Amino acid sequence: MGMMRALLLFGLLLYAEAFQAQSDTSKVYDYQGISVKYIVIEKGKTMYSLSRENRVSQDSLLLLNPELSQGLKTGMKVRIPVKTALPKLEPVQSSVTKGKSAITHEVQKGETLFSISKKYGLTTEELLMQNPDAQSGLKTGSKLFIYPKPPEKPAKPGTADAPEKGTATPVDPNQPVSEVNTEPKAVPCKTTAEAPGKRKVKVSMLLPLFTNSGEEMPAKAKIGLEFFSGARLALDSLKKVGYSMEVNVFDTQADSMEIQRILKKKELLESDVVIGPLYASDFRQVAALAKEKGIWAVSPFSQSDAIILDNPFAFKITPDQETQIKELSRFLIKEKKNARFVLIRNANAKDAELCDWVAEVFRTEADTNDKRFREVNFSGVSDLVEGLSEAQENVLIFPTTVQVQVIDVAARLNSARLGKRITLVGLNEWNQFENIEYDHLNNLNFTYASAVLTDFQSGASKRFQHQYREEFKGEPGLYAFHGFDALQFFVKTISHYGKPEATCMPSFPAMKGFNSCYQFRPIEKGSGLENRFVNVIRLDDFEHRRLNTP
């Protein structure tokens, strides 16, 4: 199999593993020790209706079907836990709640167990222990009784947990990335920075290479080979400047049994960091072992927070959609202090959650006296267009997946823009819509958030492309850039700082790669880290330009 054939170009990232076909959806199957059945999604189904019809929480569905974080699609097959797989949870013991006052939380539309648990500083499991009936799913308007964790007392001076004199305060995990210093004054950890090469970094990569597949190469093998090719160029460049590494590459063949065999190998067990597998369902096996052995486990593509929950050794490179939309909203608040903001809502259930995330940031992080933010329904867009300001910039936020509505709103705003400054904020998905007038988006300063943005024209990128052509006789695609960035960041971080605790990571310098910028932060106490840097991009003279910097 020639390398040229192996390294094909791809247009989109693959964020989750597709299901293998099940011939009989009425049978019960074993999936990673859980009894499940398979159902085929019919047109019009939503996460809420799926959860309600099968009497299972949305969080349980996501844990068994990580790709559902990208939305339901007609015809896809979904794993549903059978009742025997969901043990009855006992209410929280009286000794835990004794002397504490419960908070009554009324479930709002779009809320999940995970989002509610994060709000009160609990894990999903703790929330379920306090409310066992919620295991069968949440209903809008139902009430949960919550016993939040008490605030932590500051450590006494001189104790092991107290910060040493002269150390910097850790960066606030909620602080926008654009405000974080790229060169911290001090690292609030026991480990100190060292020169390249003083620490030998042991790296394992678990990739679907299908080395024995013959001439007909599966699509997953093409992704794995391209990712590995970029990673190999990163390793070569690191060695040239003095970094010391031991690298092992394992072919997972996208097979869970093969992964289990790999996890027993001595080379993997002695690793500092394991990158991969590429898909969430396989990554969980690796993350569980990594937590047990104190190894860093890195998921390159999956967006699901479930893969890093309660595991401080797990990393998620790709921020999920909630993080992307909230970071974009924070950027708008900070950078457009004199603008008028309008959030446009529609009747699409999937879009409601996206709008809720925008509204949450503006309610909690904008000036409480700020009257510049308001909401309108899609049916009121005509009146909105008539009332646009000529004195101020009009920032219209329309986080919708409905193509026909995007085309309609863009056309109306484009016609009304004469003498008015308009910025239309939407979703990255709009770039893949058919029949959309790109002229309209360009005229309206179309702005969106994205996990990745590759600058093919920069000097460093051109050198990488040239080196890739020389080495592999082909053109690098997005996965090659991903592989290069991931290896560069984790080898450099471990070489300089060892393997610090998760709480230390936010204080480390952000790294700007070819495809991504990395700034990792814990999603909650005791859990793993998510890359929280989100590219804020504007269509400017038909070029996609990043507006923020790490």
C-alpha positions in Angstrom: 0.0 0.0 0.0 1.6 3.2 -1.1 1.8 6.2 1.3 0.3 8.5 -1.3 -2.8 6.4 -1.4 -2.9 6.2 2.4 -2.8 10.0 3.0 -6.0 11.3 1.4 -7.5 14.7 2.1 -10.5 15.0 4.4 -12.8 18.0 4.7 -14.3 17.4 8.2 -13.2 16.1 11.6 -14.8 12.8 12.6 -15.9 13.3 16.2 -17.5 10.0 17.1 -17.4 6.3 16.1 -20.2 5.0 13.9 -22.2 2.0 15.0 -21.6 -1.4 13.6 -24.9 -2.7 12.2 -27.1 -4.9 14.4 -29.3 -7.3 12.5 -31.9 -7.7 15.2 -32.9 -4.6 17.2 -35.2 -6.5 19.5 -32.4 -8.5 21.1 -30.3 -7.7 24.1 -26.6 -7.3 23.6 -23.7 -6.8 26.0 -21.8 -3.5 25.6 -18.8 -3.1 27.8 -20.5 -5.0 30.6 -23.9 -3.3 30.2 -27.0 -5.0 28.7 -28.3 -2.8 25.9 -30.8 -3.0 23.1 -30.5 -1.1 19.8 -33.2 1.1 18.3 -33.3 3.0 15.0 -34.0 6.7 15.2 -37.1 7.8 13.4 -37.7 11.2 11.9 -38.5 13.9 14.4 -37.0 12.3 17.4 -35.1 14.4 20.0 -32.9 13.6 22.9 -35.8 14.5 25.2 -38.3 12.3 23.5 -35.8 9.4 23.3 -35.1 9.8 27.0 -38.8 9.9 28.0 -40.0 7.1 25.8 -37.3 4.7 27.0 -37.3 5.9 30.6 -33.6 6.6 30.8 -31.7 9.8 31.5 -30.2 11.9 28.8 -26.8 11.5 30.6 -27.1 7.7 30.4 -27.8 7.9 26.7 -24.8 10.1 26.1 -22.5 7.8 28.1 -23.5 4.9 25.9 -23.7 6.9 22.7 -21.1 9.7 22.7 -22.0 10.7 19.1 -25.4 11.9 20.3 -23.7 15.1 21.5 -23.6 16.0 17.8 -27.4 15.5 17.5 -29.8 12.8 16.4 -30.0 11.8 12.8 -32.8 9.8 11.2 -31.7 6.2 10.6 -28.9 6.1 13.2 -28.8 3.2 15.7 -28.7 4.0 19.4 -27.8 1.9 22.4 -30.5 1.9 25.1 -29.7 0.3 28.5 -32.3 -2.3 29.5 -33.8 -1.9 32.9 -31.7 -4.7 34.4 -28.6 -2.6 33.6 -29.7 0.3 35.7 -29.4 -0.6 39.4 -31.7 1.1 41.9 -29.8 3.9 43.6 -30.4 4.3 47.2 -31.1 7.8 48.6 -28.2 9.6 50.1 -27.5 8.5 53.7 -28.9 10.6 56.5 -25.4 11.1 57.9 -24.5 13.0 54.8 -27.4 15.3 54.8 -27.8 15.7 58.6 -27.8 19.3 59.6 -27.8 20.5 56.0 -30.5 22.4 54.2 -31.6 21.1 50.8 -31.9 23.5 47.9 -35.0 22.9 45.7 -34.1 23.1 42.0 -36.9 23.3 39.5 -35.8 21.6 36.2 -35.8 24.1 33.3 -36.3 23.1 29.6 -33.0 21.8 28.1 -31.3 21.1 31.5 -29.6 17.7 32.0 -28.3 15.9 35.0 -24.7 16.9 34.0 -25.5 20.7 33.6 -27.4 20.7 36.9 -24.7 18.9 38.8 -22.0 21.3 37.5 -24.1 24.2 38.7 -24.1 23.0 42.3 -20.5 21.6 42.3 -21.6 18.0 42.4 -20.8 15.0 40.2 -23.6 13.4 38.3 -23.4 10.3 40.5 -23.8 12.5 43.7 -26.8 14.3 42.2 -28.5 10.9 41.4 -27.7 9.6 44.9 -29.6 12.6 46.3 -32.5 12.2 43.8 -32.8 8.5 42.8 -36.0 9.1 40.9 -34.1 11.3 38.4 -32.4 8.1 37.0 -35.4 7.5 34.8 -35.0 11.0 33.2 -35.8 14.7 33.9 -39.1 16.4 33.3 -39.4 20.2 32.8 -40.9 21.6 36.0 -40.0 18.7 38.2 -38.2 19.4 41.4 -34.8 18.1 42.6 -33.6 18.3 46.2 -29.9 19.2 46.3 -27.4 19.3 49.1 -24.5 21.3 47.7 -21.0 20.6 48.9 -19.8 23.1 51.6 -17.2 25.6 50.4 -13.6 24.5 50.9 -11.8 26.2 53.8 -8.5 27.8 52.9 -5.5 25.8 53.9 -3.6 26.9 57.0 -0.2 28.4 56.5 2.5 25.7 56.7 0.3 22.8 55.8 0.9 20.6 52.7 -2.0 22.2 50.8 -1.0 25.8 51.5 0.6 27.7 48.7 4.3 28.5 49.2 5.5 32.0 49.4 6.3 33.6 46.2 4.1 31.3 44.0 1.6 32.7 41.6 -2.1 32.4 42.2 -3.5 29.8 39.7 -5.4 31.2 36.7 -9.2 31.4 37.2 -10.7 28.5 35.2 -13.5 30.8 34.1 -11.3 33.5 32.8 -11.5 34.0 29.0 -8.4 32.5 27.3 -7.7 35.9 25.6 -7.0 37.3 29.0 -4.5 34.7 30.1 -0.8 35.5 30.1 1.1 33.2 27.8 4.2 33.5 30.0 3.3 33.0 33.6 5.5 34.6 36.3 5.6 31.4 38.2 4.2 27.9 38.1 2.1 27.1 41.2 3.3 23.5 41.4 6.2 21.6 43.0 7.7 20.8 39.6 9.8 23.5 37.9 10.5 24.1 34.3 13.6 22.4 32.9 15.6 22.6 29.7 14.6 20.4 26.8 16.0 16.9 27.0 16.4 16.7 30.8 13.3 14.6 31.0 12.8 11.7 28.6 9.2 11.6 27.5 7.6 8.2 26.9 4.7 8.5 24.4 2.3 5.8 23.2 -0.1 6.4 20.3 -3.2 4.2 19.8 -4.4 4.7 16.2 -6.6 2.7 13.8 -4.0 2.0 11.2 -5.3 -1.4 9.9 -1.8 -2.4 8.8 -2.9 -5.8 7.7 -5.9 -4.7 5.6 -4.4 -5.1 2.2 -5.1 -2.8 -0.7 -8.6 -1.8 0.3 -8.0 0.6 3.2 -10.9 1.5 5.6 -11.7 5.2 6.1 -10.6 5.0 9.7 -7.2 3.8 8.6 -6.8 6.9 6.4 -7.5 9.1 9.3 -5.1 7.2 11.6 -2.3 7.2 9.0 -2.7 11.0 8.4 -2.7 11.8 12.1 0.4 9.6 12.6 2.2 11.2 9.7 1.8 14.7 11.2 2.8 13.3 14.6 5.9 11.8 13.1 7.0 15.2 11.7 6.5 16.7 15.1 8.7 14.1 16.7 11.4 14.7 14.1 11.4 18.4 14.7 11.4 18.0 18.5 14.5 15.7 18.4 16.4 18.3 16.3 16.1 20.8 19.1 17.1 18.5 21.9 14.0 16.8 23.2 14.4 13.2 24.3 11.5 10.7 23.6 10.6 7.1 23.4 7.6 6.5 21.1 5.5 3.4 20.6 2.7 3.2 18.0 0.0 0.6 18.4 -2.5 -0.4 15.7 -6.0 -0.6 17.4 -7.7 -1.7 14.2 -10.7 0.1 15.8 -11.4 -3.1 17.7 -12.1 -3.1 21.5 -10.6 -6.6 22.0 -7.4 -5.5 20.3 -7.3 -2.4 22.6 -7.6 -4.6 25.6 -4.6 -6.6 24.5 -2.6 -3.4 23.9 -3.4 -2.2 27.4 -1.5 -5.1 28.9 1.7 -4.3 27.1 4.6 -3.2 29.2 5.6 -0.3 26.9 2.1 1.2 27.2 2.0 0.8 31.0 5.3 2.7 31.3 4.1 5.6 29.2 3.9 9.2 30.4 1.1 10.0 27.9 -1.1 7.9 25.7 -2.6 9.7 22.7 -5.7 8.0 21.3 -7.7 6.0 20.5 -9.4 8.5 18.2 -13.0 7.6 19.2 -14.9 8.1 22.5 -16.1 4.5 22.9 -12.6 3.1 22.6 -11.0 5.9 24.6 -12.9 5.0 27.8 -10.9 1.8 28.2 -7.6 3.7 27.9 -8.8 6.5 30.2 -9.8 4.0 33.0 -6.4 2.4 32.9 -4.6 5.8 32.8 -6.4 6.9 35.9 -5.3 3.7 37.7 -1.7 4.0 36.6 -1.2 7.8 36.7 -0.7 8.1 32.9 -2.0 11.0 30.9 -4.7 9.9 28.3 -5.5 12.3 25.5 -8.6 12.2 23.3 -7.9 14.1 20.0 -11.4 14.4 18.5 -14.2 13.5 20.9 -16.2 16.5 22.3 -18.1 14.6 25.0 -17.3 15.7 28.6 -18.4 12.2 29.7 -15.0 10.8 28.7 -13.1 13.0 31.2 -15.5 13.1 34.1 -14.0 12.1 37.5 -10.6 11.4 35.8 -7.9 14.0 36.4 -5.6 12.2 34.0 -7.8 12.5 31.0 -7.5 15.3 28.4 -10.0 16.4 25.7 -8.4 18.4 22.9 -11.6 19.4 21.1 -13.9 21.8 23.1 -17.6 20.8 23.0 -20.3 23.0 21.4 -21.3 24.5 24.8 -17.8 25.7 25.5 -17.5 27.1 22.0 -20.7 29.1 22.2 -20.0 30.4 25.7 -16.4 31.4 24.9 -17.7 33.2 21.8 -20.3 35.0 23.9 -17.6 36.1 26.4 -15.5 37.4 23.6 -18.4 39.5 22.2 -19.1 41.0 25.6 -15.5 42.0 26.1 -14.7 43.2 22.6 -17.9 45.0 21.6 -18.6 47.2 24.6 -20.7 49.8 22.7 -22.7 47.4 20.5 -26.4 46.4 20.8 -26.9 42.7 21.1 -30.0 40.8 19.9 -30.4 37.0 20.4 -32.8 35.5 17.8 -34.7 32.4 18.9 -36.8 30.0 16.8 -39.1 27.0 17.5 -36.4 24.4 16.8 -35.9 22.3 20.0 -32.2 21.7 19.2 -31.5 25.4 18.8 -33.1 26.3 22.1 -30.2 24.9 24.1 -27.7 26.8 22.0 -29.7 30.0 22.7 -29.8 29.2 26.4 -26.0 29.0 26.6 -25.7 32.5 24.9 -28.4 34.0 27.3 -26.7 32.4 30.3 -23.4 34.1 29.6 -25.0 37.5 28.9 -27.1 37.3 32.1 -24.3 36.3 34.4 -21.2 37.9 32.9 -22.4 41.1 31.2 -22.9 44.4 33.2 -26.0 43.9 35.3 -27.1 47.4 34.3 -26.5 46.7 30.6 -29.7 47.2 28.7 -28.1 46.5 25.3 -29.0 42.8 25.3 -32.5 41.6 24.3 -34.1 38.6 22.7 -36.6 38.3 19.9 -38.4 35.4 18.2 -37.7 34.5 14.6 -41.2 35.6 13.7 -40.3 39.1 14.8 -37.2 39.5 12.5 -39.0 41.9 10.2 -39.6 44.4 13.1 -36.0 43.8 14.2 -34.6 44.8 10.8 -36.7 48.0 10.8 -35.4 49.0 14.3 -31.6 48.5 13.7 -29.4 51.3 15.0 -27.4 53.5 12.7 -25.4 55.0 15.6 -24.3 51.7 17.2 -23.0 48.4 15.9 -25.8 45.8 15.8 -24.6 42.3 16.8 -27.3 39.8 15.9 -26.8 36.3 17.4 -28.6 33.5 15.6 -27.3 30.1 16.8 -29.5 28.0 14.5 -29.1 24.8 12.5 -32.1 25.5 10.3 -30.6 26.4 6.9 -33.7 28.0 5.3 -33.9 30.4 8.3 -30.3 31.4 8.0 -30.7 32.1 4.3 -33.8 34.2 5.0 -32.3 36.2 7.8 -29.0 36.9 5.9 -30.9 38.1 2.9 -33.1 40.5 4.9 -30.2 41.9 6.8 -28.1 42.3 3.7 -30.8 44.4 2.1 -31.2 46.5 5.3 -27.5 47.1 6.0 -27.1 50.4 4.1 -25.9 53.0 6.7 -26.0 50.4 9.5 -23.2 48.4 11.1 -24.3 44.8 11.4 -22.4 41.7 12.6 -24.3 38.4 12.2 -23.1 35.8 14.7 -23.9 32.2 13.9 -22.5 28.6 13.8 -19.5 27.0 12.0 -22.0 24.7 10.3 -23.2 27.5 8.1 -20.0 27.2 6.1 -21.2 23.8 4.9 -24.8 24.9 4.0 -25.8 24.7 0.4 -27.5 27.5 -1.5 -26.4 30.1 1.0 -25.2 33.4 -0.4 -21.6 33.9 0.7 -21.8 37.5 -0.4 -24.4 38.1 2.2 -22.4 36.5 5.0 -19.3 38.5 3.9 -21.2 41.8 3.9 -22.6 41.0 7.4 -19.2 40.3 9.0 -20.3 36.7 9.7 -18.7 35.7 13.0 -18.6 32.2 14.5 -16.6 29.9 16.9 -14.6 26.9 15.8 -12.3 24.4 17.6 -9.8 24.5 14.7 -8.5 27.0 12.2 -5.6 26.2 9.9 -3.6 29.0 8.4 -2.2 27.5 5.3 -0.4 30.7 4.3 1.8 31.3 7.3 5.5 30.8 6.9 5.6 27.9 9.4 2.6 26.2 7.8 4.2 26.4 4.4 7.4 24.9 5.7 5.4 22.1 7.3 3.5 21.5 4.0 6.8 21.4 2.1 8.3 18.9 4.6 5.2 16.7 4.4 5.3 16.6 0.6 9.0 15.6 0.7 8.4 12.9 3.2 5.1 11.4 2.2 4.7 12.5 -1.5 1.3 14.0 -0.8 -0.6 17.0 0.6 -1.3 17.3 4.4 -4.9 17.4 5.5 -6.5 18.5 8.7 -5.6 15.3 10.6 -1.9 15.7 9.8 -2.0 19.2 11.4 -3.9 17.7 14.4 -1.2 15.0 14.9 1.6 17.6 14.7 0.0 19.9 17.3 -0.9 17.2 19.8 2.6 15.7 19.9 4.3 19.1 20.1 2.2 20.2 23.1 2.3 17.1 25.2 5.9 16.3 24.7 7.0 19.9 25.4 4.7 20.1 28.5 5.9 16.9 30.1 9.5 17.5 29.2 9.5 20.9 30.9 7.1 20.3 33.8 6.8 16.6 34.4 3.2 15.5 34.9 1.7 18.2 37.1 -1.7 18.0 38.7 -4.7 19.2 36.8 -5.0 22.3 38.9 -1.6 23.4 37.6 -2.4 23.3 33.9 -4.2 26.6 33.5 -1.1 28.5 34.6 1.1 27.0 31.9 1.7 29.0 28.7 -0.9 28.5 26.0 0.5 27.0 22.8 -0.5 28.0 19.3 -0.3 25.2 16.9 -1.0 24.9 13.2 -4.6 23.8 13.7 -5.4 24.5 17.3 -4.5 26.6 20.3 -4.2 24.7 23.6 -5.2 26.1 27.0 -6.4 23.3 29.2 -8.7 23.7 32.2 -10.5 21.2 34.5 -14.2 21.0 33.7 -14.9 20.5 37.4 -13.0 19.5 40.6 -11.6 16.0 40.4 -12.3 15.6 36.6 -10.1 15.8 33.5 -9.2 18.8 31.4 -10.8 20.3 28.3 -9.0 22.5 25.9 -10.9 25.8 26.4 -9.4 27.8 23.7 -12.0 28.6 21.0 -11.2 30.3 17.7 -13.4 33.3 17.2 -13.5 33.7 13.4 -14.9 36.5 11.1 -15.5 36.3 7.4 -13.5 39.3 6.2 -13.1 39.9 2.4 -14.0 36.2 2.0 -11.1 35.2 4.2 -11.7 33.4 7.6 -9.7 35.4 10.0 -9.2 34.7 13.7 -10.0 37.6 16.0 -8.6 36.3 19.3 -5.2 35.1 20.3 -4.0 32.7 23.0 
